[in-house]
Amino acid sequence: MTAVADDELELVRGTARQIAQRCAKAGHDADAHVTCWQALVEAGLTELREGEPDNTPAAPAAMAAAVVEELARVVCGAPLLGHLLAAELARLGGVVLPAGEAWTVALDDTWSRLGNAVGWDAARATVALALDGAGTGGVSVVTVGDRDVTADPTRRIATCAGPTGQGAEAGIDTIAAFHAFARTLVAADAVGAAAGVLDAALGYVQERVQFGVPVGSFQAVQHLLAEAFVRLEAARSSLTFATRALDATPLDPAAATRTSLVVKGWTGDAVVDVVEAAVQAFGGIAITWEHPAHRHLRRVLVDRQSLGAPATVDPLLLDATPLDAGSTDAGSPGAGSPDATEGVTADDTELARFRRDLRRWLREHGIERREDEEHARFLQRWHQELAAGGWVGLSWPQEYGGHGLSGVYEVVVNEEIGRAGAPDAPRVGYMGRALLTWGSEQQRTRYLPGLLRGDDYWCQGFSEPGAGSDLANISTRAVRDGDRYVISGQKVWTSYGEFADFCLLLARTSSAAGQPKHKGISAFVLPMDSPGVEVRPIRAITGHSEFCEIFLDDVELGAEQRIGAEGDGWPIAMMTVSYERGAADVGYLSKFGAALGELRRLVGKRADEPTVRLELGRLTRLYTLLGQHVERRLEDRQRTQAVPGPEMSVDKVLMTLVDQSLHAGALRLLGPGALAGGDRGEWLERYFYSRAASIYGGSQQIQLNIIAQRLLGLPH
Ligand SMILES: Cc1cc2nc3c(=O)[nH]c(=O)nc-3n(C[C@H](O)[C@H](O)[C@H](O)COP(=O)(O)OP(=O)(O)OC[C@H]3O[C@@H](n4cnc5c(N)ncnc54)[C@H](O)[C@@H]3O)c2cc1C
């Protein structure tokens, strides 16, 4: 892979930002782009994709995307995008373009693909590269005729006036590689345009006062902008993978195509949503011509259409992810669920080998649920098998039974388990991390190996009847008596409490007057067979007992069962829920991957119907996007060695979106089959359980509060 040095990328990004800032000051009159263009030429930024003597591009795609993104933050009118696309196509196809001119590409009449109908982003171009009509991949140079504006006045279109006689047989593969690059750069443009206006809106809502307070204090405004931020963060993750695939050496055309379709499909609607949210946050001022918000909206509307709207690219993504993809059996339920890393990290031989070995292992180690076996016990047996095979605790320290590898391996395990249609990956991550960080050496060596091996089942005893979202309100008490604690109280909604060997328990150890509620809480390891513990299963919305009430009546625990110091319970709880909000830490990527593959298999012959293709393509995109986001997060965590914090709320909101979209989509796709019981009735249960995704681990509204206040800095 061609690594783009971070400092080099930041340097070029900084240059583009300076040009963009000058552009913003110059206003948006018709000729503003002239000076910007000149500045881009002088900085060498128009040459980023021209070929070196060995025909490699002068700069990586990640750099070109960064420059495009920076200029789009101010909706700069310089037609750099069209020019870079033409340079890319000329380089790939061996076409020589006149030096010192601005070029562009011609698209078809829907602006979805390279074509010969309209010159695109043509404010300055004198020639455009167009596709010959024969569909063989022949590219010709045409002159650009009359120009017209689009909804975005900075993005002109032009007639293709006629061939110059130049051109080349570029070939179908070259056109495909070009499309991957073009979709990615248009997506970068949309991300920049949305980020620029969202930042402005965040500044505005902190200054604009109504009802005596900044409008950014209102929860409705906070949630609007927090949701927009999540959409933009996901777009950034997807863009990272799309440029990485383009910069991979050797290029894997399938991975470049797939990642470009994901980022284009996602930015299409999500980024328009972001700008619409910003317009709403500005109020009436955004509806004026003078205010810049509409320019951003115009830009992203044109970007959504250009190089393929979601309805165009989602079915293409489905085609790029064949049901018999990979080396798993085509008939296995999850075969065909995509992955975020394959092909993108092609040169990472260790990771590629790991993936291959795991695939082989999964083929050879199927598991069947025994008749009358509880689902939780079945999952535990699967966990034990996986652990024995060496596939659990990849990113955990070796001394406690882990493998000491990077978090990216956890993503690969999730993806491959999902792809094989195997049962969910184990949910060890979130439960054990607090013990790893806060536990004594004795506690770590006693509990972590059993947790990772799947021998010990753990549950989380946090919520109580009077303490849900307001977790600090717990009233279960742990009273110190010499070298032991006596604990009494009640827990509720404790997942799998009836199967658990141990509970990570929160209890109040102090309620001194004037002390903030969250200060007097401590965390304990509670053996579930302790005298005084009573577990009562609750029948859930699915019809099964997913969670329990736990009654604690004078339960005695030795002081050595306390985790950390007395009063450390709150940060321990917050760390636990932060990990719980990551899809790889709870094994949800594997669960969604398997579900998606199974769904594709179930629709069978109907897979060719346009509406079915559209829905399956959309769900494939959402699932892949989540994988990309999770992997980006784990890479960051690996690099900074930071423990997860409020940023995990972004992951939780995304995970919820994918979970609920996938299962609501399944009901639409399966129709009466999912409602009439029988084989497919299980999908109805899964749909019901997906409704819990926006409640457990901290509700959707709580996540949006955290994002707004702790990530975006809006007032408490
Ligand atoms: C399937 C499932 C499994 C669970 N597993 C566990 C487990 O293993 N261990 C455990 O300890 N707990 C578990 N829980 C409990 C879960 O953490 C709580 O349900 C959750 O924190 C919400 O609390 P609550 O149900 O009391 O809702 P409430 O806090 O009463 O909230 C009700 C509504 O009000 C909204 N709301 C509350 N406060 C605010 C606010 N400040 N701003 C905006 N809106 C707000 C909420 O979003 C929600 O829509 C589980 C829950 C479910 C559904």
The ligand as an SDF file (V2000), in Angstrom:
LIG
                    3D

 53 58  0  0  0  0  0  0  0  0999 V2000
  -32.5230   -5.6630   25.7620 C   0  0  0  0  0  0  0  0  0  0  0  0
  -31.9290   -4.8960   26.8940 C   0  0  0  0  0  0  0  0  0  0  0  0
  -30.8300   -5.3850   27.5520 C   0  0  0  0  0  0  0  0  0  0  0  0
  -30.3090   -4.7100   28.6490 C   0  0  0  0  0  0  0  0  0  0  0  0
  -29.2470   -5.2550   29.3070 N   0  0  0  0  0  0  0  0  0  0  0  0
  -28.7850   -4.6420   30.4310 C   0  0  0  0  0  0  0  0  0  0  0  0
  -27.7600   -5.2530   31.1920 C   0  0  0  0  0  0  0  0  0  0  0  0
  -27.2470   -6.3230   30.8600 O   0  0  0  0  0  0  0  0  0  0  0  0
  -27.3560   -4.6340   32.3170 N   0  0  0  0  0  0  0  0  0  0  0  0
  -27.8780   -3.4370   32.7050 C   0  0  0  0  0  0  0  0  0  0  0  0
  -27.4380   -2.9190   33.7210 O   0  0  0  0  0  0  0  0  0  0  0  0
  -28.8640   -2.8360   32.0080 N   0  0  0  0  0  0  0  0  0  0  0  0
  -29.3350   -3.4060   30.8830 C   0  0  0  0  0  0  0  0  0  0  0  0
  -30.3400   -2.8210   30.1570 N   0  0  0  0  0  0  0  0  0  0  0  0
  -30.9330   -1.5910   30.6480 C   0  0  0  0  0  0  0  0  0  0  0  0
  -30.6010   -0.3610   29.8280 C   0  0  0  0  0  0  0  0  0  0  0  0
  -29.3010    0.0670   30.0740 O   0  0  0  0  0  0  0  0  0  0  0  0
  -31.6470    0.6950   30.1700 C   0  0  0  0  0  0  0  0  0  0  0  0
  -32.8840    0.2190   29.6960 O   0  0  0  0  0  0  0  0  0  0  0  0
  -31.3400    2.0370   29.5390 C   0  0  0  0  0  0  0  0  0  0  0  0
  -30.2210    2.6370   30.1520 O   0  0  0  0  0  0  0  0  0  0  0  0
  -32.5310    3.0120   29.6170 C   0  0  0  0  0  0  0  0  0  0  0  0
  -33.0560    3.0780   30.8940 O   0  0  0  0  0  0  0  0  0  0  0  0
  -34.6240    2.8960   31.1350 P   0  0  0  0  0  0  0  0  0  0  0  0
  -35.0510    1.6710   30.4580 O   0  0  0  0  0  0  0  0  0  0  0  0
  -34.8740    3.0210   32.5720 O   0  0  0  0  0  0  0  0  0  0  0  0
  -35.2920    4.1120   30.3640 O   0  0  0  0  0  0  0  0  0  0  0  0
  -35.4590    5.5880   30.9260 P   0  0  0  0  0  0  0  0  0  0  0  0
  -34.1560    6.0980   31.4230 O   0  0  0  0  0  0  0  0  0  0  0  0
  -36.6090    5.6450   31.8470 O   0  0  0  0  0  0  0  0  0  0  0  0
  -35.8310    6.3810   29.6100 O   0  0  0  0  0  0  0  0  0  0  0  0
  -37.1450    6.4280   29.0310 C   0  0  0  0  0  0  0  0  0  0  0  0
  -37.0930    7.3430   27.8030 C   0  0  0  0  0  0  0  0  0  0  0  0
  -36.6800    8.6550   28.1880 O   0  0  0  0  0  0  0  0  0  0  0  0
  -35.5530    9.0720   27.4480 C   0  0  0  0  0  0  0  0  0  0  0  0
  -34.6770    9.8460   28.3000 N   0  0  0  0  0  0  0  0  0  0  0  0
  -34.2560    9.5880   29.5590 C   0  0  0  0  0  0  0  0  0  0  0  0
  -33.4250   10.5290   30.0010 N   0  0  0  0  0  0  0  0  0  0  0  0
  -33.2860   11.4330   28.9920 C   0  0  0  0  0  0  0  0  0  0  0  0
  -32.5250   12.6260   28.8050 C   0  0  0  0  0  0  0  0  0  0  0  0
  -31.7250   13.1030   29.7660 N   0  0  0  0  0  0  0  0  0  0  0  0
  -32.6250   13.2650   27.6330 N   0  0  0  0  0  0  0  0  0  0  0  0
  -33.4320   12.7830   26.6530 C   0  0  0  0  0  0  0  0  0  0  0  0
  -34.1720   11.6840   26.7590 N   0  0  0  0  0  0  0  0  0  0  0  0
  -34.0840   10.9950   27.9020 C   0  0  0  0  0  0  0  0  0  0  0  0
  -34.8710    7.7540   27.0300 C   0  0  0  0  0  0  0  0  0  0  0  0
  -34.1050    7.9370   25.8590 O   0  0  0  0  0  0  0  0  0  0  0  0
  -36.0750    6.8570   26.7740 C   0  0  0  0  0  0  0  0  0  0  0  0
  -36.5580    7.1020   25.4860 O   0  0  0  0  0  0  0  0  0  0  0  0
  -30.8780   -3.4810   29.0610 C   0  0  0  0  0  0  0  0  0  0  0  0
  -31.9650   -2.9560   28.3610 C   0  0  0  0  0  0  0  0  0  0  0  0
  -32.4880   -3.6540   27.2950 C   0  0  0  0  0  0  0  0  0  0  0  0
  -33.6570   -3.0810   26.5700 C   0  0  0  0  0  0  0  0  0  0  0  0
  1  2  1  0
  2  3  1  0
  2 52  2  0
  3  4  2  0
  4  5  1  0
  4 50  1  0
  5  6  2  0
  6  7  1  0
  6 13  1  0
  7  8  2  0
  7  9  1  0
  9 10  1  0
 10 11  2  0
 10 12  1  0
 12 13  2  0
 13 14  1  0
 14 15  1  0
 14 50  1  0
 15 16  1  0
 16 17  1  0
 16 18  1  0
 18 19  1  0
 18 20  1  0
 20 21  1  0
 20 22  1  0
 22 23  1  0
 23 24  1  0
 24 25  2  0
 24 26  1  0
 24 27  1  0
 27 28  1  0
 28 29  2  0
 28 30  1  0
 28 31  1  0
 31 32  1  0
 32 33  1  0
 33 34  1  0
 33 48  1  0
 34 35  1  0
 35 36  1  0
 35 46  1  0
 36 37  1  0
 36 45  1  0
 37 38  2  0
 38 39  1  0
 39 40  1  0
 39 45  2  0
 40 41  1  0
 40 42  2  0
 42 43  1  0
 43 44  2  0
 44 45  1  0
 46 47  1  0
 46 48  1  0
 48 49  1  0
 50 51  2  0
 51 52  1  0
 52 53  1  0
M  END
$$$$
